């Protein structure tokens, strides 16, 4: 069964023995925002994903697995794992593009 990114973030938080309050504060969210992400109600931004990877020293590829612990156990799991990597790369590309668009708008507005 595939997990959404929110459940993977929850697995990471639990494996790090962090409460929602503490984890959320470390990555710049409210507990409520983190809860929404973990439940799949909202999606984390690229910046939040990057903070999780950088602050906790987590391999970004681990965020694509069905569970934070362990590794794929057979070729089917590995194929799913690589498909999820490609999906996350596309998601990150979209988020980076949106961030660049916002930066361009801010730059244009600041020149006026």
C-alpha positions as CSV (number, residue, x, y, z in Angstrom):
1,X,0.0,0.0,0.0
2,X,1.4,3.4,-1.0
3,X,1.6,6.1,1.7
4,X,1.2,9.8,1.0
5,X,4.0,12.1,1.9
6,X,2.2,13.2,5.1
7,X,2.2,9.7,6.5
8,X,5.9,9.4,5.6
9,X,6.6,12.6,7.5
10,X,4.6,11.3,10.4
11,X,6.8,8.1,10.3
12,X,9.9,10.2,10.4
13,X,8.6,12.3,13.3
14,X,7.7,9.3,15.3
15,X,11.0,7.6,14.6
16,X,12.8,10.7,15.8
17,X,10.6,10.6,19.0
18,X,9.3,14.1,18.4
19,X,5.9,15.4,19.4
20,X,3.9,17.3,16.7
21,X,4.5,20.5,18.7
22,X,8.3,20.2,18.8
23,X,8.7,18.8,15.3
24,X,6.4,21.5,13.8
25,X,8.3,24.3,15.6
26,X,11.6,23.0,14.3
27,X,10.4,23.0,10.7
28,X,8.6,26.3,10.9
29,X,4.9,25.2,11.1
30,X,2.2,25.2,13.6
31,X,1.1,21.9,15.2
32,X,-2.2,22.3,13.3
33,X,-0.4,22.7,9.9
34,X,1.7,19.6,10.6
35,X,-1.3,17.6,11.6
36,X,-3.0,18.6,8.3
37,X,0.0,17.4,6.4
38,X,0.3,14.2,8.3
39,X,-3.4,13.4,7.7
40,X,-3.1,14.2,3.9
41,X,-5.4,17.2,4.2
42,X,-2.6,19.5,2.8
43,X,0.7,19.0,1.1
44,X,4.1,20.2,2.4
45,X,5.9,22.8,0.4
46,X,9.3,22.2,-1.1
47,X,10.8,24.4,1.6
48,X,9.3,22.3,4.4
49,X,10.5,19.0,2.7
50,X,14.0,20.6,2.4
51,X,14.0,21.6,6.1
52,X,13.1,18.1,7.2
53,X,15.9,16.7,5.1
54,X,18.4,19.2,6.2
55,X,17.5,19.7,9.9
56,X,17.3,16.0,10.7
57,X,19.9,14.7,8.3
58,X,17.5,12.5,6.5
59,X,18.2,11.1,3.0
60,X,15.5,12.6,0.7
61,X,15.0,9.2,-0.9
62,X,13.8,7.8,2.4
63,X,10.8,10.2,2.2
64,X,9.6,8.2,-0.8
65,X,9.5,4.8,0.9
66,X,6.3,3.3,2.4
67,X,7.9,3.3,5.8
68,X,10.8,5.4,7.2
69,X,12.4,2.3,8.6
70,X,14.0,-0.4,6.5
71,X,14.5,-0.7,2.8
72,X,12.7,-2.3,-0.1
73,X,12.7,-6.1,0.3
74,X,12.0,-7.3,-3.2
75,X,12.1,-6.1,-6.8
76,X,8.4,-5.1,-6.8
77,X,9.1,-2.8,-3.8
78,X,12.2,-1.4,-5.5
79,X,10.2,-0.7,-8.7
80,X,7.5,1.2,-6.6
81,X,10.3,2.9,-4.8
82,X,11.9,4.2,-8.0
83,X,8.5,5.3,-9.4
84,X,7.9,7.3,-6.2
85,X,11.3,8.9,-6.5
86,X,10.4,10.1,-10.0
87,X,7.0,11.4,-8.7
88,X,8.7,13.3,-5.9
89,X,11.3,14.8,-8.4
90,X,8.4,16.1,-10.5
91,X,6.7,17.5,-7.5
92,X,9.9,19.2,-6.4
93,X,10.4,20.6,-9.9
94,X,6.8,22.1,-9.8
95,X,7.4,23.6,-6.4
96,X,10.8,25.1,-7.5
97,X,9.1,26.6,-10.5
98,X,6.3,28.1,-8.4
99,X,9.0,29.5,-6.0
100,X,10.9,31.1,-8.9
101,X,7.6,32.6,-10.2
102,X,6.9,34.1,-6.8
103,X,10.4,35.4,-6.6
104,X,10.1,37.1,-10.0
105,X,6.8,38.7,-9.0
106,X,8.3,40.0,-5.8
107,X,11.3,41.3,-7.7
108,X,9.0,43.1,-10.2
109,X,6.9,44.6,-7.5
110,X,9.9,45.8,-5.5
111,X,11.1,47.7,-8.6
112,X,7.9,49.7,-8.8
